Amino acid sequence: MAVPVDETSAVARARDAAARDAWAEAYVLLRDADRHPTAALDAADLDLLADASWWTGHVDESVTARLRAHAGYVAAGDHRGAGQVAWWLHFEYRCLGRPAAAAGWLHRSRHHLEGEPDCPEQCLIAWTDSEEAQEHRDPEAALAAARRMERLALDSGSPDLIALGRQAHAAVLLANGHRAEGLALLDDAMCAVTAGELSGMFTGWLFCLALTQCMEAADLGRAVEWTDAAMAWCEVPWSQHVRAPDTESRPVPPGPPPGAPGGPPGAAAESPYPVPAPAPTPDAVTDNPFRGLCRIHHVEVLDLRGAWELAEAEAARVCHEVPVDSLDVAAEAYYAAGEIRRRQGRLDDAATAYAHAHELGRIPQPGLALLRLTQGKADAAVTGLKLALACRGDQAHDLLGRARLLAARTEVALAVADLDDAAEAVAELEALPGEAPLLGAVADTARGALDLARHEPAAVRPLRRALACWLELRVPYEAAQVRMLLAAADRAAGDEEAARLELMAARAAFERLGALPDARRAAALLTARRRRTLPGGLTAREAEVLRLVAEGGTNRDVARALVISEHTVARHLNNIFAKLDVTSRTAATAYAYAHGMAGAPA
């Protein structure tokens, strides 16, 4: 017997709560109604209970309620209802990491709907078809499925499905290089989102999908705008709901879980992986499940904009807020924390964060390679980047991710004096599709660094373009790094005043960010510029060695005079030869006399 519905019944109040996105209230009301000894929820209300269970973090109960809803629709001969619920079961099982169950329910969904005339429920099947075609690298089939989804959505008149259909179409276009057309469709879909025209589930979906696409396409402007909107949506009105004390979120910095090696004291963890906050108790009210999913994009934006302290705090909150079936998002949070710590000079903490990201399945590159380079482990840096680039074969899927890998490959190659490898990386960077200013700035930075290493006067041109773009995008760390390169280019051109100005601006930016190693490097270069400038860029010690060699001293004589080892003398000579671009003691001696660094020859 179905629950009788009137204006005061628990089920009616639950339906009203769900319409207001008050999912915790709806969950409690429907759960209690479902436990009534003399009545049972019908299929539609079981479906609603499944939604309420999902929103409140009771994932297992959501699946159970949806299985019962499917059985109810089948018993009633409602193929459209059964087909839609079967698709949602496919979605939930896929999120829970059960691909076989997910595939089975997708097959059932198709079976229920294949004999039906065109209907809104078939939109979800078409969306899945489009995504699967993309995965199989069949852009024509993906586009056809996306267009079918859009047509079905328009026929249905559902704002939710229309917006999702446009987003799906935009995803196919963006993945296949049609940037302008794809972004136009995405903007259209996001208008419905930001105007509050969609239901909670579809609003969350669209935010997550669009933010991911913007970051992968390196569209920082849209990412900033929609991330702010997403976080505002996540916070209100969800934060106004009453919460049970035992489910209050307690942010912790990304790190090992309690009981794990290197982690805080506590009970031994059953898994080495960090997990979100504990599942809520039946009467608890939980936050919006999309909060952690949207927050990771907020972390990325804050990181780029230089708000590192806030970004690291937000990364810690991600690990508490993501649903239990989204630990890949927690992995991104650990990686982001590692990046911040590395640039701040907290190398051990960075290594720990990268290790946890790796445990959760995220390849911690290029950050780990740059960390190894800082630690003097250049071979490990080179190998790690090569493997990461080989694993990320589909450059069209994540342009920004590949650009960052190639930029790091350039930096590491230049550090080990492998100009050929650096040139290959720069060429691939410059060939990346898309017209995003962020990608252009990355490519120009790498090109300028390579040209500078080749002693090409034209190096200043791409570096000036890169600096202008980083400043316009308001990305301070990268802008300061370019200023360091520009200082070297200005110095090579003999413009000491310009070099000093760039170093001063870079040091100030690094200090504001808390990038202490870079700030110290800029300060050291500024101090060195104030000293007497030696020819050829020689240090004071190298000048002393060169003077003694020019005056006829052997390595042993120089070592005795300067109270250093002969091995150290040989190392200084190698550096001198490299800086002066000479290959013999005779040529170095001639340089010393020509520049007044030794007494006049007899």
Disulfide bonds with the S-S distance in Angstrom:
none
